[in-house]
Each structure stands twice: as C-alpha cells, then as structure tokens.
Amino acid sequence: MIRRRLGLVARSVLMGLGARGLVPARRVVGAPVASAVPVVMCLWNRPDRLEAVLDGLAAQQSDRPVRLMLWNNQRRDRARYAEVLRRRAPEGALASVELVQSPINVGGIARFYLLARLRRTGFAGPVILLDDDQEIAPTFVAALLAAFAPRTVHGVWAWTQGTGYWDRTPATGDDATYVGTGGSVLDASIVDDRRFFTALPLPYLFLEDIWMNAVARRLGWTLAHVDAGYTFVDEEVGQHHTLADAKAAFFDYLRSPESDRAWAAARR
C-alpha cells in the first residue's frame, strides 16, 4: 500500500512538471539547431529498434535537420538506450538527440510533456510524432512538413469514425476524426490550452492518441490524412494490445455530457 501511494505521488509530481514543460531532457547527441524540426518519440519495450530509428532519421531527405526528443518509459532498458546513444554522433539529417529517462511509465502523454517543454523555450511550428515500431522512408519528414498548417494534425494513420471507436473507415483527406500519434505532424501550440493536461481523466492516461484528437476537435482544428512512406514492425510488444476495451470506453465517454462538463470545469 505504501509503495502504491508513493508511486501515485511520483506520477502526480511528474505529470505536474510535464504539463508545465519542466521535465529535464539531457542532450546526448549533438546540440539542437534553430532550423531543426523536433521529432518526438516514446520508447517502450523495443530497445533493439533504436539504432534503426536513428539511421532512418539520419537518412531523411529534408530541407530541415531533425531534433530527436526521446522519452523512455521503461526503466529496465535505460542502460541499453544510453549505450546506443553513446556510440552516435550527428549524422546526415539527424542533428541532435535529447533523452528523458522517466522514473515511471506515464505512457504516450509524455510526448506532450516534451511539446510543453518546447513551447516553454519559445518554439513555434510543426512537431513530428513518431513511434518506435515505424520504419520510415527517406522522404517521410519532408512529406509531413509539406502537409503541415497551423492548427492542424496530419498523420499517416487516419480514420473517419462513426458511432463507436471501431466503427471507422480510412480517411482520405481532411475528413478524419482520428489521427494516430505515431507518424503525425501537428502544431505544437495544442498544449497551450492547459486543459490538454488538466481535463484528461486519469483512468485514460495511456490513451493520449484519442485525447489528442478530442482536444483538437474541441479547439476547432483540422484533422487529416497524409501520405508518407512507412511500415509497421515489431508490433507484438506494444501497449496497445491491452487497451482495446479502454479505447472503446474512452471514445464513448468523450461523446457524453459528462465529458463536456469536465472540459468546461477544467483549469485553463
């Protein structure tokens, strides 16, 4: 019981710091450059994938260099990630890498703590979100940047949903109601509305993809599909396999009057 309470306190503290952009990110490769596009990624149970991710970003054919920002949620893999990054140097399009070694697993919402950190330093513009189970083509970053516009979320995994979470058809343009966080480009200012953090129900903390879309729609943003070369790999170790029922429940909650009241009452 004591350990559980300490864990809840630690998570609450970390979430509070993250929402204010105060999480410490250590520079481990190179240094960020002003013209770089941030690429934000959470690490979970795929330590063997990091080398391929770094190689894929270094090979990008883009006018803008890449600033990779990593958040590791898995304590047991800390040393492996650190060792991989110790062997790297800026290469090709990959100008720098920063790393947060989280003391606890806070799921994918951590991506948005890094966006809050960027906004705190004055960054404005597009941020790319990537998953470590995605192999990307050399034109991936350029394709996402070409699709970007203020107050939008564009992504490779985009759907138009009906009356339920799994009632969906592939989106072909700006008819999307859901865009997956992995392989998306969005306006970093989405976290400026503090309700992004304060209105998120804690039972659904690990469903940041659904929440991002719900917030974007509430703010009147455009959600759209974009074509960019990618494939999924090593999917069997992802967290999403255990979240199917929760996704459907969260979708239903977000369409309820209770959700509207919680949004209206949340701290801005």
Secondary structure, 3 states (H helix, E strand, C coil): CHHHHHHHHHHHHHHHHHHCCCCCCEEEEECCCCCCEEEEEEECCCHHHHHHHHHHHHCCCCCCCEEEEEEECCHHHHHHHHHHHHCCCCECCEEEEEEEECCCCCHHHHHHHHHHHHHHCCCCCEEEEEECCEEECCCHHHHHHHHCCCCEEEECCEEEECCCCCCEEECCCCCCCEECCCCEEEEHHHHHCCHHHHCCCHHHCCCHHHHHHHHHHHCCCEEEECCCCEEECCHHHCHHHHCHHHHHHHHHHHCCHHHHHHHHHCCC
